Amino acid sequence: MKLALKVLVSTALVSSMAAAAVVATVNGTQITTDEVNQVLMEGTQGRFNTLPQEKQAELRKRIVEGMITQELVYGDAKKSGVLKSKEYAAELKEVMKRVEKQLASKVWEKQQFDKIKLSDAEIKKYYDTHKNEFVEKEKVHARHILVKTESEANSIIAGLKGKQGAELKSAFIEAAKKFSTGPSGPKGGDLGSFPRGQMVPEFNDKVFTMQVGTITPTPVKTQFGYHIIYLEGKTMGKELSFDEVKSFIEQKLKMEKFKAAMEKKMKSLQSSAKITYGK
């Protein structure tokens, strides 16, 4: 029940944010971004926006292609008289029974959720008593070159010695593309931004002590091989303000109240209903 509501809310959010642009037209029938977004959110149970960008693009393309295929099949089915057949009528009747119950349940759940109200005082109290939950960890943006031997790593470091600023960064990126055996090599060794504890201990302990715009003067050995690290940027940790997290807290508390209300409601419905089980 909670998951179904999340899908409803997430779908509505995506639809409201994105303009209903036409992504494809099949024999005069338009397929819009709203329709694609709805399928994506339902198919991923509301978690589409949490997926990596590459995965999102791949999934979106697959959904659009699937919807085009569906339109083509539907068009041919109409031409061939499927929609006038007794078999279609019987199947449609059964589907409509299921859809009616599902749709009624979804609308009912949303109405119950909308009844849940929170005061600003409740939200602020939660923030004040759970501030440890709203701390943005220190992060670094790093690149690395991974090689198998220490001698290879030392040779690369020697080639970068004496370079600074933009020249060092450019040379490091080119060296990563040329020498790194890691999957980030083609991207110039870019590992993106990450907090403490995400990398293996040896790498983690070193990178968080570095100065921005520098490389490790000696190779860093891990279970994967020898690393040369370039620190591209650093973001200090901070406590998030109430305004930054207010909407998140509101949704969290509202969902908790909704869950409790639904448990109470279901017990009430069950106690007043006549329910029998088959053998």
Helices and strands as residue ranges (DSSP letters): H 2-17, E 22-26, E 29-32, H 33-43, G 48-50, H 53-79, G 82-84, H 86-114, H 120-129, G 131-134, E 135-136, E 139-147, H 150-160, H 165-179, G 185-187, E 190-195, H 201-207, E 220-222, E 225-235, E 238-239, H 242-272
